[in-house]
Amino acid sequence: MQSRIRDVRRAKGMTLADVAERCKPATTAQTIGRLETGTRVLSLIWINRIADALGVESSDLLALPDQQYLPVAAILNEDGTHAPTKKERIMVPNVGGTMVGLRIAAATGEYRRGDELWLEQIQPDAFGSALNLDVLVPRPGGRFLFGRLLGREAGKLHLLPLEAGARQQVVADPAWIAKAVRLVRKL
């Protein structure tokens, strides 16, 4: 079984030690490294522990036979753009059943016309994870509200639409919301 632990860890900007420390119970960076490289057997228990430490779904750590990757041609650092010193690749995320899309047809806030957002649907018990993030909220009659989640109190969500001069909106707790996790922008 091929894993994507290294790809996910690097995408999150975490070191082996960071992941090892966040595992419950904690482990060593060496163990995480061995699990990443396949020199140690990756069991379902380890997949779940590492997924929790990285804050992703377990399925995000498994490489599928048709998984897509982009080769890294260059790395932009503070001292300029350089070729990678070793072969690197960027994983194309798995699109799971909890992902939805939002197409931006008119410039709004920091978004440009033509942008596409990938949003992760979350249930009410996880709404707190979307505080200060842009969210899509379903409303009655097939309508939606898109804006920054400012807070949640007394069974209501407080959102600030992204349009200039817009007023805060209050929505009674919906069945779900979707938080923006990836921006796709054509240049």
C-alpha positions as CSV (number, residue, x, y, z in Angstrom):
1,M,0.0,0.0,0.0
2,Q,1.5,3.3,-1.1
3,S,1.0,6.2,1.3
4,R,0.8,10.0,0.8
5,I,1.9,10.8,4.3
6,R,5.0,12.7,3.2
7,D,3.0,14.7,0.6
8,V,0.3,15.7,3.0
9,R,2.8,16.5,5.8
10,R,4.9,18.7,3.5
11,A,1.7,20.4,2.1
12,K,0.8,21.3,5.7
13,G,4.3,22.6,6.4
14,M,5.0,20.1,9.2
15,T,8.2,18.3,10.1
16,L,8.4,14.6,11.1
17,A,8.8,15.7,14.7
18,D,5.7,17.9,14.4
19,V,3.6,14.9,13.3
20,A,5.2,12.5,15.9
21,E,4.4,15.0,18.7
22,R,0.8,15.4,17.6
23,C,0.2,11.7,17.4
24,K,-1.9,10.2,20.3
25,P,0.0,8.7,22.0
26,A,3.1,10.6,20.9
27,T,5.8,8.7,18.9
28,T,9.2,9.5,17.4
29,A,10.1,11.4,14.2
30,Q,12.1,8.3,13.2
31,T,8.9,6.1,13.4
32,I,6.9,8.6,11.2
33,G,9.8,8.7,8.7
34,R,9.8,4.9,8.5
35,L,6.1,4.8,8.0
36,E,6.4,7.4,5.2
37,T,9.1,5.5,3.3
38,G,7.5,2.1,3.8
39,T,10.4,0.6,5.8
40,R,7.8,0.0,8.5
41,V,4.4,-1.6,7.9
42,L,1.6,1.0,7.8
43,S,-1.4,-0.4,9.6
44,L,-4.9,1.0,9.8
45,I,-4.2,2.1,13.3
46,W,-1.1,4.1,12.2
47,I,-3.0,5.6,9.3
48,N,-5.8,6.8,11.7
49,R,-3.2,8.2,14.2
50,I,-1.3,10.1,11.6
51,A,-4.4,11.4,9.9
52,D,-5.6,12.8,13.2
53,A,-2.2,14.4,13.8
54,L,-2.3,16.0,10.4
55,G,-5.9,17.0,10.6
56,V,-7.0,15.1,7.5
57,E,-9.2,12.2,6.6
58,S,-7.5,8.8,6.7
59,S,-8.3,8.3,3.0
60,D,-6.2,11.4,2.2
61,L,-3.1,9.5,3.2
62,L,-3.6,6.6,0.8
63,A,-2.3,6.8,-2.7
64,L,-4.8,5.6,-5.3
65,P,-3.7,3.8,-8.4
66,D,-4.9,6.7,-10.6
67,Q,-3.6,9.5,-8.2
68,Q,-2.4,12.6,-9.9
69,Y,0.8,14.5,-9.0
70,L,2.4,17.6,-10.5
71,P,6.2,17.5,-10.7
72,V,7.9,20.5,-9.0
73,A,10.0,22.3,-11.5
74,A,11.3,25.1,-9.2
75,I,11.0,26.4,-5.6
76,L,10.5,30.1,-4.8
77,N,12.5,31.0,-1.6
78,E,13.3,34.4,-0.1
79,D,16.6,34.3,-2.0
80,G,15.1,33.6,-5.4
81,T,13.8,30.7,-7.5
82,H,15.8,27.5,-7.7
83,A,15.6,24.0,-9.0
84,P,14.7,21.5,-6.3
85,T,17.7,19.6,-4.9
86,K,15.8,16.3,-5.1
87,K,12.8,15.1,-7.0
88,E,9.6,16.7,-5.5
89,R,6.0,16.6,-6.5
90,I,2.7,18.2,-5.5
91,M,-0.2,16.0,-4.8
92,V,-3.5,16.8,-6.5
93,P,-6.0,16.5,-3.6
94,N,-8.5,13.7,-3.5
95,V,-12.0,15.1,-4.0
96,G,-14.1,13.3,-1.4
97,G,-17.8,13.2,-0.8
98,T,-17.7,16.2,1.5
99,M,-16.2,18.6,-1.0
100,V,-18.3,21.1,-3.0
101,G,-17.3,23.8,-5.4
102,L,-18.0,27.5,-5.8
103,R,-17.4,29.4,-9.0
104,I,-16.8,33.1,-8.8
105,A,-18.6,34.8,-11.6
106,A,-18.1,38.4,-10.4
107,A,-15.2,39.9,-8.4
108,T,-16.1,39.9,-4.7
109,G,-13.8,40.8,-1.8
110,E,-10.4,39.2,-2.5
111,Y,-11.8,36.8,-5.2
112,R,-11.5,37.5,-8.9
113,R,-13.9,36.6,-11.7
114,G,-13.1,33.1,-12.9
115,D,-11.7,31.9,-9.5
116,E,-12.9,28.5,-8.3
117,L,-13.1,27.6,-4.6
118,W,-13.0,24.1,-3.2
119,L,-15.0,23.9,0.0
120,E,-15.2,21.2,2.6
121,Q,-18.7,20.5,4.0
122,I,-18.8,20.4,7.8
123,Q,-21.5,19.5,10.3
124,P,-22.7,21.8,13.2
125,D,-20.4,20.2,15.8
126,A,-17.4,21.3,13.7
127,F,-18.6,24.9,12.8
128,G,-16.0,26.3,15.2
129,S,-13.2,25.1,12.9
130,A,-14.4,27.6,10.3
131,L,-14.2,30.7,12.5
132,N,-12.7,33.6,10.6
133,L,-12.8,31.6,7.3
134,D,-14.9,32.1,4.2
135,V,-17.9,29.8,4.2
136,L,-20.8,28.9,2.1
137,V,-24.1,28.6,4.0
138,P,-27.3,27.1,2.6
139,R,-30.4,29.1,3.1
140,P,-34.1,28.2,2.5
141,G,-35.4,28.1,-1.1
142,G,-32.2,26.9,-2.7
143,R,-30.3,30.1,-1.9
144,F,-26.9,30.5,-0.3
145,L,-24.9,33.1,1.7
146,F,-21.1,33.3,1.2
147,G,-19.0,35.3,3.6
148,R,-16.6,35.3,6.5
149,L,-17.8,33.4,9.6
150,L,-17.4,35.8,12.5
151,G,-19.0,33.9,15.3
152,R,-21.6,31.5,16.5
153,E,-23.7,32.1,19.6
154,A,-27.2,31.3,20.8
155,G,-27.8,29.0,17.9
156,K,-27.0,31.5,15.2
157,L,-24.1,32.1,12.8
158,H,-22.8,35.6,12.3
159,L,-21.4,36.2,8.8
160,L,-19.9,39.2,7.0
161,P,-20.6,39.1,3.3
162,L,-17.5,40.0,1.2
163,E,-19.0,42.8,-0.8
164,A,-17.8,46.3,0.0
165,G,-20.2,48.0,2.5
166,A,-22.1,44.8,3.2
167,R,-23.8,44.4,6.6
168,Q,-23.4,41.4,8.9
169,Q,-25.9,38.6,8.3
170,V,-27.3,36.3,11.0
171,V,-28.4,32.8,10.1
172,A,-30.0,30.3,12.3
173,D,-27.8,27.2,12.5
174,P,-28.0,25.5,9.2
175,A,-27.7,21.7,8.7
176,W,-24.2,22.2,7.3
177,I,-21.8,24.8,6.0
178,A,-18.8,24.5,3.7
179,K,-15.5,26.2,4.5
180,A,-13.1,27.3,1.8
181,V,-10.0,25.1,1.7
182,R,-8.5,25.7,-1.7
183,L,-8.5,28.6,-4.3
184,V,-7.9,27.7,-7.9
185,R,-7.1,30.8,-9.9
186,K,-6.2,31.0,-13.6
187,L,-3.5,33.5,-14.5
